Amino acid sequence: MVSVKVISKTTGNAMKSQKVSIGFSGFFRGFSETVYSDGNGEANFNNDPGEGTIYVNGNAVYRGLISGMKYVYI
């Protein structure tokens, strides 16, 4: 399981209702389902950790190892 926490760059507050997905590297991994961040700004995925790209509202916001809780600032 991996999680993404979406935080506002300007306010530092968690952002709810943000559309989050992960594109995993590797031929067979593909994309996660799309999850909307909750009231704590968290989106949880039932995917194994790995290299990839995190997208928020269709924009790439992080590239690299995705494991545990990953914080992204938009």
Biopython code that builds the backbone (N, CA, C, O; Angstrom):
import numpy as np
from Bio.PDB.StructureBuilder import StructureBuilder

atoms = [
    (1, "MET", "N", (0.843, -1.181, 0.000)),
    (1, "MET", "CA", (0.000, 0.000, 0.000)),
    (1, "MET", "C", (0.886, 1.241, 0.000)),
    (1, "MET", "O", (1.895, 1.302, 0.703)),
    (2, "VAL", "N", (0.495, 2.216, -0.791)),
    (2, "VAL", "CA", (1.176, 3.503, -0.805)),
    (2, "VAL", "C", (0.132, 4.600, -0.626)),
    (2, "VAL", "O", (-1.038, 4.420, -0.965)),
    (3, "SER", "N", (0.568, 5.735, -0.091)),
    (3, "SER", "CA", (-0.327, 6.864, 0.139)),
    (3, "SER", "C", (0.329, 8.144, -0.345)),
    (3, "SER", "O", (1.554, 8.274, -0.347)),
    (4, "VAL", "N", (-0.505, 9.084, -0.752)),
    (4, "VAL", "CA", (-0.043, 10.394, -1.189)),
    (4, "VAL", "C", (-0.792, 11.426, -0.361)),
    (4, "VAL", "O", (-2.014, 11.355, -0.229)),
    (5, "LYS", "N", (-0.058, 12.388, 0.196)),
    (5, "LYS", "CA", (-0.682, 13.494, 0.923)),
    (5, "LYS", "C", (-0.456, 14.761, 0.118)),
    (5, "LYS", "O", (0.683, 15.135, -0.161)),
    (6, "VAL", "N", (-1.559, 15.429, -0.257)),
    (6, "VAL", "CA", (-1.509, 16.627, -1.089)),
    (6, "VAL", "C", (-1.572, 17.850, -0.182)),
    (6, "VAL", "O", (-2.498, 18.002, 0.615)),
    (7, "ILE", "N", (-0.567, 18.725, -0.316)),
    (7, "ILE", "CA", (-0.441, 19.909, 0.527)),
    (7, "ILE", "C", (-0.305, 21.147, -0.357)),
    (7, "ILE", "O", (0.383, 21.125, -1.377)),
    (8, "SER", "N", (-0.968, 22.218, 0.048)),
    (8, "SER", "CA", (-0.880, 23.492, -0.675)),
    (8, "SER", "C", (0.484, 24.130, -0.444)),
    (8, "SER", "O", (0.933, 24.253, 0.695)),
    (9, "LYS", "N", (1.145, 24.539, -1.538)),
    (9, "LYS", "CA", (2.426, 25.243, -1.419)),
    (9, "LYS", "C", (2.267, 26.585, -0.715)),
    (9, "LYS", "O", (3.144, 26.998, 0.043)),
    (10, "THR", "N", (1.164, 27.256, -0.959)),
    (10, "THR", "CA", (0.995, 28.605, -0.436)),
    (10, "THR", "C", (0.557, 28.637, 1.024)),
    (10, "THR", "O", (1.012, 29.491, 1.784)),
    (11, "THR", "N", (-0.323, 27.714, 1.428)),
    (11, "THR", "CA", (-0.845, 27.758, 2.797)),
    (11, "THR", "C", (-0.235, 26.708, 3.717)),
    (11, "THR", "O", (-0.234, 26.874, 4.936)),
    (12, "GLY", "N", (0.290, 25.615, 3.129)),
    (12, "GLY", "CA", (0.803, 24.512, 3.942)),
    (12, "GLY", "C", (-0.287, 23.599, 4.464)),
    (12, "GLY", "O", (-0.017, 22.674, 5.230)),
    (13, "ASN", "N", (-1.522, 23.857, 4.049)),
    (13, "ASN", "CA", (-2.653, 23.043, 4.494)),
    (13, "ASN", "C", (-2.884, 21.860, 3.571)),
    (13, "ASN", "O", (-2.586, 21.913, 2.378)),
    (14, "ALA", "N", (-3.425, 20.782, 4.152)),
    (14, "ALA", "CA", (-3.814, 19.617, 3.367)),
    (14, "ALA", "C", (-4.948, 20.018, 2.429)),
    (14, "ALA", "O", (-5.794, 20.844, 2.775)),
    (15, "MET", "N", (-4.954, 19.418, 1.228)),
    (15, "MET", "CA", (-5.957, 19.758, 0.224)),
    (15, "MET", "C", (-6.855, 18.553, -0.043)),
    (15, "MET", "O", (-6.385, 17.496, -0.465)),
    (16, "LYS", "N", (-8.157, 18.725, 0.209)),
    (16, "LYS", "CA", (-9.097, 17.639, -0.042)),
    (16, "LYS", "C", (-9.666, 17.723, -1.449)),
    (16, "LYS", "O", (-9.564, 18.754, -2.113)),
    (17, "SER", "N", (-10.261, 16.636, -1.890)),
    (17, "SER", "CA", (-10.944, 16.531, -3.188)),
    (17, "SER", "C", (-10.022, 16.765, -4.380)),
    (17, "SER", "O", (-10.462, 17.266, -5.415)),
    (18, "GLN", "N", (-8.746, 16.406, -4.241)),
    (18, "GLN", "CA", (-7.801, 16.494, -5.351)),
    (18, "GLN", "C", (-7.716, 15.124, -6.033)),
    (18, "GLN", "O", (-7.647, 14.099, -5.354)),
    (19, "LYS", "N", (-7.722, 15.102, -7.358)),
    (19, "LYS", "CA", (-7.706, 13.856, -8.138)),
    (19, "LYS", "C", (-6.265, 13.350, -8.250)),
    (19, "LYS", "O", (-5.428, 13.993, -8.883)),
    (20, "VAL", "N", (-5.977, 12.195, -7.634)),
    (20, "VAL", "CA", (-4.619, 11.671, -7.546)),
    (20, "VAL", "C", (-4.538, 10.310, -8.242)),
    (20, "VAL", "O", (-5.418, 9.466, -8.071)),
    (21, "SER", "N", (-3.486, 10.106, -9.022)),
    (21, "SER", "CA", (-3.210, 8.798, -9.627)),
    (21, "SER", "C", (-1.704, 8.615, -9.717)),
    (21, "SER", "O", (-0.938, 9.573, -9.611)),
    (22, "ILE", "N", (-1.297, 7.377, -9.913)),
    (22, "ILE", "CA", (0.126, 7.042, -9.997)),
    (22, "ILE", "C", (0.363, 6.241, -11.264)),
    (22, "ILE", "O", (-0.334, 5.263, -11.534)),
    (23, "GLY", "N", (1.355, 6.665, -12.041)),
    (23, "GLY", "CA", (1.811, 5.915, -13.202)),
    (23, "GLY", "C", (3.106, 5.221, -12.819)),
    (23, "GLY", "O", (4.127, 5.877, -12.610)),
    (24, "PHE", "N", (3.069, 3.900, -12.726)),
    (24, "PHE", "CA", (4.254, 3.151, -12.306)),
    (24, "PHE", "C", (5.145, 2.830, -13.494)),
    (24, "PHE", "O", (4.666, 2.543, -14.591)),
    (25, "SER", "N", (6.440, 2.884, -13.258)),
    (25, "SER", "CA", (7.422, 2.524, -14.280)),
    (25, "SER", "C", (7.421, 1.009, -14.454)),
    (25, "SER", "O", (7.053, 0.262, -13.548)),
    (26, "GLY", "N", (7.831, 0.586, -15.608)),
    (26, "GLY", "CA", (7.885, -0.848, -15.880)),
    (26, "GLY", "C", (6.753, -1.259, -16.804)),
    (26, "GLY", "O", (5.658, -0.698, -16.759)),
    (27, "PHE", "N", (7.026, -2.216, -17.617)),
    (27, "PHE", "CA", (6.105, -2.635, -18.674)),
    (27, "PHE", "C", (4.770, -3.138, -18.137)),
    (27, "PHE", "O", (3.731, -2.881, -18.744)),
    (28, "PHE", "N", (4.775, -3.839, -17.029)),
    (28, "PHE", "CA", (3.567, -4.482, -16.538)),
    (28, "PHE", "C", (2.843, -3.719, -15.423)),
    (28, "PHE", "O", (1.753, -4.133, -15.027)),
    (29, "ARG", "N", (3.396, -2.640, -14.911)),
    (29, "ARG", "CA", (2.802, -1.954, -13.756)),
    (29, "ARG", "C", (1.625, -1.063, -14.135)),
    (29, "ARG", "O", (0.565, -1.160, -13.517)),
    (30, "GLY", "N", (1.781, -0.203, -15.131)),
    (30, "GLY", "CA", (0.681, 0.657, -15.561)),
    (30, "GLY", "C", (0.299, 1.711, -14.544)),
    (30, "GLY", "O", (1.123, 2.157, -13.746)),
    (31, "PHE", "N", (-0.979, 2.105, -14.584)),
    (31, "PHE", "CA", (-1.506, 3.155, -13.715)),
    (31, "PHE", "C", (-2.337, 2.575, -12.577)),
    (31, "PHE", "O", (-2.943, 1.510, -12.702)),
    (32, "SER", "N", (-2.347, 3.307, -11.464)),
    (32, "SER", "CA", (-3.236, 2.990, -10.352)),
    (32, "SER", "C", (-4.647, 3.437, -10.720)),
    (32, "SER", "O", (-4.872, 4.038, -11.771)),
    (33, "GLU", "N", (-5.581, 3.134, -9.841)),
    (33, "GLU", "CA", (-6.902, 3.736, -9.980)),
    (33, "GLU", "C", (-6.784, 5.212, -9.612)),
    (33, "GLU", "O", (-5.778, 5.627, -9.036)),
    (34, "THR", "N", (-7.786, 5.996, -9.933)),
    (34, "THR", "CA", (-7.812, 7.404, -9.535)),
    (34, "THR", "C", (-8.519, 7.503, -8.192)),
    (34, "THR", "O", (-9.592, 6.931, -8.001)),
    (35, "VAL", "N", (-7.910, 8.234, -7.266)),
    (35, "VAL", "CA", (-8.455, 8.403, -5.917)),
    (35, "VAL", "C", (-8.501, 9.889, -5.610)),
    (35, "VAL", "O", (-7.579, 10.626, -5.961)),
    (36, "TYR", "N", (-9.563, 10.334, -4.959)),
    (36, "TYR", "CA", (-9.654, 11.724, -4.529)),
    (36, "TYR", "C", (-9.151, 11.839, -3.098)),
    (36, "TYR", "O", (-9.479, 11.006, -2.252)),
    (37, "SER", "N", (-8.357, 12.869, -2.824)),
    (37, "SER", "CA", (-7.819, 13.054, -1.481)),
    (37, "SER", "C", (-8.959, 13.330, -0.497)),
    (37, "SER", "O", (-9.941, 13.995, -0.827)),
    (38, "ASP", "N", (-8.800, 12.808, 0.704)),
    (38, "ASP", "CA", (-9.819, 12.960, 1.740)),
    (38, "ASP", "C", (-9.637, 14.279, 2.498)),
    (38, "ASP", "O", (-8.848, 15.126, 2.080)),
    (39, "GLY", "N", (-10.349, 14.457, 3.592)),
    (39, "GLY", "CA", (-10.280, 15.681, 4.381)),
    (39, "GLY", "C", (-8.909, 15.974, 4.951)),
    (39, "GLY", "O", (-8.612, 17.115, 5.303)),
    (40, "ASN", "N", (-8.055, 14.935, 5.048)),
    (40, "ASN", "CA", (-6.678, 15.112, 5.523)),
    (40, "ASN", "C", (-5.703, 15.286, 4.376)),
    (40, "ASN", "O", (-4.493, 15.345, 4.592)),
    (41, "GLY", "N", (-6.221, 15.368, 3.146)),
    (41, "GLY", "CA", (-5.375, 15.510, 1.968)),
    (41, "GLY", "C", (-4.743, 14.213, 1.515)),
    (41, "GLY", "O", (-3.848, 14.225, 0.669)),
    (42, "GLU", "N", (-5.200, 13.072, 2.071)),
    (42, "GLU", "CA", (-4.571, 11.785, 1.776)),
    (42, "GLU", "C", (-5.361, 10.977, 0.751)),
    (42, "GLU", "O", (-6.591, 10.927, 0.774)),
    (43, "ALA", "N", (-4.609, 10.350, -0.146)),
    (43, "ALA", "CA", (-5.160, 9.413, -1.116)),
    (43, "ALA", "C", (-4.400, 8.098, -0.929)),
    (43, "ALA", "O", (-3.172, 8.071, -1.004)),
    (44, "ASN", "N", (-5.133, 7.013, -0.688)),
    (44, "ASN", "CA", (-4.519, 5.710, -0.408)),
    (44, "ASN", "C", (-4.717, 4.760, -1.579)),
    (44, "ASN", "O", (-5.789, 4.706, -2.181)),
    (45, "PHE", "N", (-3.660, 4.011, -1.892)),
    (45, "PHE", "CA", (-3.670, 3.108, -3.040)),
    (45, "PHE", "C", (-3.263, 1.704, -2.601)),
    (45, "PHE", "O", (-2.358, 1.540, -1.783)),
    (46, "ASN", "N", (-3.934, 0.702, -3.146)),
    (46, "ASN", "CA", (-3.589, -0.691, -2.869)),
    (46, "ASN", "C", (-2.586, -1.196, -3.902)),
    (46, "ASN", "O", (-2.805, -2.226, -4.539)),
    (47, "ASN", "N", (-1.499, -0.474, -4.059)),
    (47, "ASN", "CA", (-0.441, -0.840, -4.993)),
    (47, "ASN", "C", (0.854, -1.055, -4.220)),
    (47, "ASN", "O", (1.063, -0.471, -3.157)),
    (48, "ASP", "N", (1.712, -1.895, -4.766)),
    (48, "ASP", "CA", (3.021, -2.091, -4.167)),
    (48, "ASP", "C", (3.907, -0.877, -4.457)),
    (48, "ASP", "O", (3.734, -0.209, -5.476)),
    (49, "PRO", "N", (4.853, -0.594, -3.562)),
    (49, "PRO", "CA", (5.792, 0.501, -3.811)),
    (49, "PRO", "C", (6.587, 0.273, -5.091)),
    (49, "PRO", "O", (6.742, -0.863, -5.541)),
    (50, "GLY", "N", (7.085, 1.348, -5.670)),
    (50, "GLY", "CA", (7.914, 1.239, -6.862)),
    (50, "GLY", "C", (8.208, 2.598, -7.461)),
    (50, "GLY", "O", (7.740, 3.625, -6.969)),
    (51, "GLU", "N", (8.983, 2.592, -8.521)),
    (51, "GLU", "CA", (9.314, 3.818, -9.247)),
    (51, "GLU", "C", (8.110, 4.256, -10.071)),
    (51, "GLU", "O", (7.390, 3.430, -10.633)),
    (52, "GLY", "N", (7.903, 5.570, -10.133)),
    (52, "GLY", "CA", (6.793, 6.047, -10.937)),
    (52, "GLY", "C", (6.616, 7.544, -10.846)),
    (52, "GLY", "O", (7.499, 8.271, -10.392)),
    (53, "THR", "N", (5.449, 7.990, -11.292)),
    (53, "THR", "CA", (5.095, 9.399, -11.315)),
    (53, "THR", "C", (3.752, 9.583, -10.634)),
    (53, "THR", "O", (2.803, 8.850, -10.912)),
    (54, "ILE", "N", (3.671, 10.561, -9.741)),
    (54, "ILE", "CA", (2.413, 10.907, -9.092)),
    (54, "ILE", "C", (1.799, 12.073, -9.865)),
    (54, "ILE", "O", (2.471, 13.056, -10.176)),
    (55, "TYR", "N", (0.512, 11.938, -10.165)),
    (55, "TYR", "CA", (-0.244, 12.980, -10.854)),
    (55, "TYR", "C", (-1.329, 13.508, -9.934)),
    (55, "TYR", "O", (-2.040, 12.735, -9.293)),
    (56, "VAL", "N", (-1.455, 14.828, -9.870)),
    (56, "VAL", "CA", (-2.552, 15.463, -9.143)),
    (56, "VAL", "C", (-3.289, 16.357, -10.133)),
    (56, "VAL", "O", (-2.709, 17.270, -10.721)),
    (57, "ASN", "N", (-4.575, 16.075, -10.304)),
    (57, "ASN", "CA", (-5.407, 16.813, -11.265)),
    (57, "ASN", "C", (-4.794, 16.795, -12.662)),
    (57, "ASN", "O", (-4.878, 17.776, -13.400)),
    (58, "GLY", "N", (-4.176, 15.670, -13.015)),
    (58, "GLY", "CA", (-3.609, 15.496, -14.347)),
    (58, "GLY", "C", (-2.208, 16.038, -14.538)),
    (58, "GLY", "O", (-1.633, 15.872, -15.613)),
    (59, "ASN", "N", (-1.639, 16.684, -13.526)),
    (59, "ASN", "CA", (-0.297, 17.250, -13.627)),
    (59, "ASN", "C", (0.713, 16.395, -12.876)),
    (59, "ASN", "O", (0.463, 15.992, -11.740)),
    (60, "ALA", "N", (1.851, 16.117, -13.502)),
    (60, "ALA", "CA", (2.915, 15.363, -12.841)),
    (60, "ALA", "C", (3.516, 16.231, -11.740)),
    (60, "ALA", "O", (3.970, 17.345, -12.000)),
    (61, "VAL", "N", (3.519, 15.713, -10.499)),
    (61, "VAL", "CA", (4.033, 16.501, -9.379)),
    (61, "VAL", "C", (5.220, 15.840, -8.688)),
    (61, "VAL", "O", (5.890, 16.469, -7.869)),
    (62, "TYR", "N", (5.483, 14.578, -9.011)),
    (62, "TYR", "CA", (6.624, 13.871, -8.400)),
    (62, "TYR", "C", (7.015, 12.710, -9.299)),
    (62, "TYR", "O", (6.160, 12.013, -9.843)),
    (63, "ARG", "N", (8.330, 12.511, -9.448)),
    (63, "ARG", "CA", (8.870, 11.347, -10.161)),
    (63, "ARG", "C", (9.945, 10.729, -9.289)),
    (63, "ARG", "O", (10.804, 11.436, -8.763)),
    (64, "GLY", "N", (9.903, 9.416, -9.132)),
    (64, "GLY", "CA", (10.897, 8.726, -8.323)),
    (64, "GLY", "C", (10.280, 7.560, -7.582)),
    (64, "GLY", "O", (9.251, 7.027, -7.996)),
    (65, "LEU", "N", (10.906, 7.164, -6.489)),
    (65, "LEU", "CA", (10.426, 6.037, -5.685)),
    (65, "LEU", "C", (9.178, 6.452, -4.914)),
    (65, "LEU", "O", (9.162, 7.473, -4.226)),
    (66, "ILE", "N", (8.140, 5.642, -5.045)),
    (66, "ILE", "CA", (6.887, 5.893, -4.346)),
    (66, "ILE", "C", (6.676, 4.740, -3.373)),
    (66, "ILE", "O", (6.440, 3.603, -3.781)),
    (67, "SER", "N", (6.764, 5.048, -2.086)),
    (67, "SER", "CA", (6.559, 4.030, -1.051)),
    (67, "SER", "C", (6.077, 4.724, 0.220)),
    (67, "SER", "O", (6.363, 5.902, 0.437)),
    (68, "GLY", "N", (5.353, 3.997, 1.052)),
    (68, "GLY", "CA", (4.841, 4.569, 2.291)),
    (68, "GLY", "C", (3.966, 5.771, 2.004)),
    (68, "GLY", "O", (3.124, 5.736, 1.107)),
    (69, "MET", "N", (4.167, 6.841, 2.770)),
    (69, "MET", "CA", (3.434, 8.097, 2.577)),
    (69, "MET", "C", (4.338, 9.079, 1.847)),
    (69, "MET", "O", (5.422, 9.413, 2.326)),
    (70, "LYS", "N", (3.887, 9.537, 0.687)),
    (70, "LYS", "CA", (4.637, 10.515, -0.099)),
    (70, "LYS", "C", (3.892, 11.851, -0.032)),
    (70, "LYS", "O", (2.702, 11.922, -0.338)),
    (71, "TYR", "N", (4.601, 12.904, 0.370)),
    (71, "TYR", "CA", (4.028, 14.241, 0.469)),
    (71, "TYR", "C", (4.314, 14.991, -0.830)),
    (71, "TYR", "O", (5.451, 15.024, -1.300)),
    (72, "VAL", "N", (3.267, 15.594, -1.408)),
    (72, "VAL", "CA", (3.444, 16.404, -2.610)),
    (72, "VAL", "C", (2.841, 17.778, -2.361)),
    (72, "VAL", "O", (1.821, 17.913, -1.685)),
    (73, "TYR", "N", (3.493, 18.799, -2.919)),
    (73, "TYR", "CA", (3.074, 20.178, -2.725)),
    (73, "TYR", "C", (2.635, 20.755, -4.069)),
    (73, "TYR", "O", (3.380, 20.734, -5.049)),
    (74, "ILE", "N", (1.409, 21.268, -4.089)),
    (74, "ILE", "CA", (0.897, 21.854, -5.344)),
    (74, "ILE", "C", (0.423, 23.278, -5.109)),
    (74, "ILE", "O", (-0.040, 23.936, -6.040)),
]
sb = StructureBuilder()
sb.init_structure("model")
sb.init_model(0)
sb.init_chain("A")
sb.init_seg("    ")
for serial, (resi, resn, name, xyz) in enumerate(atoms, 1):
    if name == "N":
        sb.init_residue(resn, " ", resi, " ")
    sb.init_atom(name, np.array(xyz, "f"), 0.0, 1.0, " ", f" {name:<3s}", serial, name[0])
structure = sb.get_structure()
